Amino acid sequence: MSNTVKLQGAGFDTIELPVLQGTLGNDVIDIRALKQSTNMFTLDPGFVSTASCESKITFIDGDKGLLYYRGYPIEQLAEHSDYLEVCYLLIYGELPTKEQKKAFVNTVTRHTMVHEQLTWFFRGFRRDAHPMAMMVGVVGALSAFYQDSLEIADPEHRKVAIYRLISKIPTIAAMCYRYSNGLPFNFPRNDLSYTANFMHMMFATPCEAYEPNPVLVRALDRIFILHADHEQNASTSTVRLAGSSGANPFACIAAGIASLWGPSHGGANEAVLNMLAEIGDVSNVASFMEGVKAKKYRLMGFGHRVYRNMDPRAAIMKQTCDEVLNELGLHDDPRFKLAMELERIALSDPYFIEKKLYPNVDFYSGIVLSALGIPVSMFTVIFALARTVGWISHWHEMISEGQKIGRPRQLYTGSPRRDFVAEDKR
């Protein structure tokens, strides 16, 4: 097979462009010489056919329904690993030894506190401010508190910033929830696991002891694992583009959080719960699904832009959903019965099967988060917490490899050159 492709066109000689092969996935045509040879660019709105970078972190095959972190299938990691071990894997490229994991967990655990003055930022937000608005502002402000880890060319500074972000994002996320509900902030507990500590900071009250339910802790930990990274999505690309300018890591992660906030990205599981609320009752599901077929309604939490078959994370999340509903005795809850009827129809009706509108990870994660007592407004915050390690891994990879500043081109379709006309002659 040739390792080049030839491009012919009017106005320029035939040029050969190299074809690059990755470890897995599609080959790519390297068009970096195109402008120099032809004085033309390519147009690819949404970058759906363009590789913006080379990466060793995550691989997705949407047609086959595959998701690998550093080569490990997501199914194996969700079953056998935990979130902090996955964090180590994404950052460093290998699963940790027992000693490495112990040291990593210890460092993360002992840096979960935030500077006391950071808590003052919350007083500037309205009590009904969206938690994601607070996340964007407070995470961006971390650069004002940790100025000793902003030299991105220094590997040690990058390491310190990575640990701080993974450690402190859960604390900030829990503070957003507590502030929104008029509750005092909870200090972290070093005797709890990463995910159990987050649940403690969210739900503990001064009035009584709080011990996180291990079944629910494991469910939330799986949600973190499944959302830890997803290749070059909108928010990860945002972090990379911001980072390519030399911006500090805290600003880059804040930019990623802002991108994730969009309803077409991180707000999908929130949209699922809103859809369930609109349907109202299980007796309305059949007519709603007929309305979906007639394109009167939009079915949220089904199908995926990348996965053409089953989302590989969905089967794991479905199992987790069943475990949580069983643990909490919620299978007869009206809203969850409604969700299960939606699932049944989608998996049995030829219309949805033919169009491959299978339940995706957002459908089940929204149900699980709701069952855990997490309000809909916090869903995207949970997503941001989980995805922080993916963002920071891509940022670290990009800085380590010295990627140039991002500068997309455009196809200009505005007015041609024209001369200024004085106001009295317009």
N, C-alpha and C positions, 0 to 999 in steps of 0.2 A: 504494500500500500504506500502511495506517495506521501511524503511528509511535508509537501507544500501544495498550495492551490494557486492556479493562475487566474488573474483578473484581467479581462480585456475590456476596452471601452474607447469611445471616440475622444480624441484629444490627448491620449497618453499611450506610451508603449505598454505592452503586456508586462505585468509585474508578477512576481511570485511571492506569496505570503506564507510564512511557516505555519504548519499545523502542530500544535502542542498537545501532548497526551498527559493526562493526569493518572493517578493511581487507580481511580475508579471514575465512572461517569463519562460524559461526552468529551470528545476532543474539541479543541477551540482553535480558531484561526487568529493568529497574532496580527493585528492590523496596525500596529504602532508605526509602521513605515508608510502607511497609506497616504497621509497628508503630504509627506515629503515627496512621494513618487507621483501623486495624482492631483495634489492640491484640493482633495475632497475629504469629507468626513463621512461617517455612517450615521444613520438616524435610527434610534431604537427607544421610543418612548416607554418609560417604565423599566428600561434595562432588562427586558424579559429574555433577550437573546445575547446579552453582553456579560462577559466575566469581568468584573471591575478589579479583581485582584487574584492573587494566588494564595491559597490557604491550606493549612494542614489540620484544621480543627474539626470541622463537621462536614459530613457528606450526606446528601439527600438524593434518593432516586424516587421521584414522584410517581413514576409509572409502576414501579415494583413495590412501592410502599416501604422504603427503607430509610432509616435514620441511624447514622453512626456518629458517636462522639469518639474522635481519635481512633476510629476503626472498630470500636466496640458497639454492637447493636444495642439500641435503646432498651429493648426488652430485657436483655441480660442485666444492664445497669439498674433498671427499675426493680428487678427482682432481687438482686444480690448485693447492690451497693447502697450507699446513702448519699445525701446531697453534698456534704463536705468532701467526701472521697471523689465524687464527680467533679467538684470544683478543682481539686488538685489535678485531676486528670486533664481537664480542659486547659488549665493554666500551663502545666508542665509537660503534658504530652504522654505521660505514663501513669499507670496506677501506682499509688505510693506503697512502699513497704510498711510493715507494722510500725516501725520506728518513725518513718517519715509522716505517716498519718497522725500518729500521736502528737508529734511536734506541731504539725499544721493545725490540728484541731485545738491544741492548747493555745497557740498564738491567736487564732481567730476568737476563741472563747474569751480571752483576757483583754481583748480590745473592743468589746461591744459597747462600752460606755462612750457617750459623746460629751464634748465640752459643755459645761453647765450654761455658758453664755449662748450656746446654740439653741437652747430651749426658749430663749427670749424671742427668737424669730417667730415662733408660733403665735405670740401675742399680737403680731401685726396682721394676722389673717382674720377675716370674719369667721365667726363660729360655724357658719354654714358653707365655708369654702370647700371646694372639691378636694379630697385628699391628694389627687394627682397634682393639683396646683401647688399644694404645700410641698410635695415631693420634689418637684422641679426646682422650686426656690431654695429649699433647705439643702438639698444635695449639692446644688451649684455653690452654695455658701461655704461648703466644706473647705474649699480652696483658701478661704480667708482664715481658717483656723489651723490648717495643717500645711503651712508654707515651707516646711522642711522636707517636703516630698514632691516638689513641683518641677524639679529638674529632670525632664523626661529622658534626656540622653544618658542619665546615670542609671544603670541597672538596679542599684540598691534603692534609689528613690522610687523607681517603678514598683519594685517589690513591696516597699512600705505602703505605697498608695493602693496597691492591689489588696493587701491585707486589711487596710482601713476600710475600703469600700465594702468588701465582703462582710466584715465584722459589724459595721455601723449602719448599713442600709436597713437591716431588720429592726434595729432600734428606732430609726427615723420613721419607718413604715408604721410601727406600732404607735409611735407618738402621734402620727397623723390620725389614726383611728381614735386614740384616746382624746385628742383635742376636739375632734369632730363631735364626740359624744359627751363633752363636758366632764371628762374623767381625769384624775391626776395621773401623771406619767409614772410608769413602773420602771424600777431599776432592773437591769439584766441579772440573771442568776447563773453563776459559773458552774453550778452543779448539774445543770440541765444540758441536754443536747441542743444543737443549733436550732432545730425546728421546735422542740419543746419549749425552749427559752423564748422563742418568738411568740408562741401561744400564751405563755405566761405573761409576757409584756403586753399582749393584747387584752387578755381576759381576766387576769387576777384582780381581786379587789382587796382593800385593806381589812375588810370585815371578816374574811375567812380564808383559810389556806386553800391554795389552788394547786392541784396536781394534774398535769395534762394526761388525758386518756391515751395510752400507747397506740391503740388502733387508729385514733384520729391523728396522732402525731405522725404515724407512718403514712397515712393517707396524704397529709399535707407535704411531707417530705417527698413523696412520689410526684406530687404536682410540681414541686421545685425542680426535681430531676428532669421531668418531661419538658419543662419550659426553660431549662438552663441555656440552651442555644438552639438556633435553627438556621444556621448558615447565613447567607447575605440578605437577610430580610430588611425591611425599611429602617427599623431602629438601629440594627447593627451597621448598616451602610451609613446611617447618619453619624454614628459614633466614629466610624473609620474616616469619614469625610472631615468631621470636626477635628479629629486627631491628626489628620494629615497636615493641618495648618500649624501644628505645634501647640495646640491648646492643652491646658493641663487636664489630667484624667478626670477630675471631679466635674469640670465643665463639660467634658465629652460625655460622661454618663448622664448628666442633667439633660444634655441634648437628646440622648437616646430615650430617656424617660418622656420627654416632650413628644418625640415621634411616636412612641408606643401608645400615647394617650389617644391617638386617633381611633375612631370606632371601626375603621377597616383593618386595624392591626390589633392592638392589645385590648380593645373594647369588645371583642367578639363574644366572650363568655358573659359579659354584662348584657349584651344584646339578647342572649338566649333567655335569661331570666325575665327581661322585659317582654319578650315574645310570649313566654308562659303566662305572664300576668295579663297580657292582652287576650289570650285564648280563654283564660278564666276558669274553665271547668273541663273535666275529661269528656263530658258529653258533647263539647264543641270541637273536639280534635278532628273527627272525621270530616266535618264541613270545612274546617280550616285547611286540612290537607287537600281537599278538592279545590279550595281557593288557591292554594299554592300551584296546583297543576294548571289552573286557569290564569296563572300569573297575576292574581289579585293580591296575594300576600307573599312576603319573602320568608323563606324558611331559614332561620338562623341556627348555626351549630351543625349544619350538615354540608358535606362536600368541603373541598379545600382547593385553594389556588394551585398548590404545588402537587398534592397527592391526587392521582387520577384513580386510585383504588382506595382501600381502607387506610386511613391515617394510622400509622403503626403505634402511635401513642394512645389511640382511642380504645383499643382492646385492653390495655393496661388500666386506663382510666375507668373503663366500664367495670372491671373487676374491683377496683378501688371503690367505685361508687356503690356497688352492691355490699361491700364490707362495711362501709360507713352507714348506709341505710339500715343494715341488719343490726349494727352495734347500737344505733340510736333508736331503733324501732320506728323508723319513718316510712316504711314501705306503704303504709296506708294514708300517709299525709296527702291531701288533695293535690298539691302542686307536684309532688314527686310521682304520684300515680298518673298525672297528666303527662309528665315527661316520658314516663315509661311507655305510655300509649303512643306517643309520637314516635318513639324509637321502634316500637313493634310495627307500625304501619310502614315506616321508611325502610325497614329491613325485609318486608314481605310484599309490598306493592311493586308490581313490575315497572311502573313509571319511574319510581325512585331508584330501583335496582338498575334499570337500563341507563339512567343518567348518572349512576354511581354517586348518588347523594346519600352517602353513608354518614352516620354520626361521626363528628370529629372530636378532637380532644377538648375543644371549647364547650361542646354540649355537656359532656360528663363533668368537666372541671367546674363549670358553673353550678351544677347540681350539688357537687361535693362541697364547694366553698359555702354555698347557702346552708347546707346541712350542718356545717361546722359553726354556724352562727356568724359568719363574716358577711357584712352588708354588701350589697351590689356595688356601692360606690368605692369599695376597697378592692374589688376584683383586679383592676388593672394595676393597683399598687402591689398586690401579691405577685402578679406577672413581672413587674419591674424588679421586685426583690429577687425572684428566681433568675431572671435574665441578666442581672448585673454581672455575674461571673462570665457569661458568654460575651457580653460587651467588652469587659476588661481583658478577656483572653484575646479577642480580635485586636483590640487597641495595642496590647503588649506585642503581639505578633507583628503588627504593622510597623510600630516604632522600632522594634528590634531589627527589622529588615530594611529600614530606611526608605519607606515608600515616599514618593514625591507628593507634593500638595495636589489634592484633587481639583480638577478644572474641567468639568463637562463642557462640551460644545453645544451648539444649537443650530437649528435651521431657521434663519430670520425670515419672517413673512410680513414685516411691517412696512411702513412707507419708505420709498427710496429717498435719496437725498433731496431736500427742498430748502428753499431760502426763507428766512424769517420775514414775516409780514407785520408791519406796524399795527398797533391796536386799532387805530382809526381807519384802517384799510381792510380789516377782516370782514 
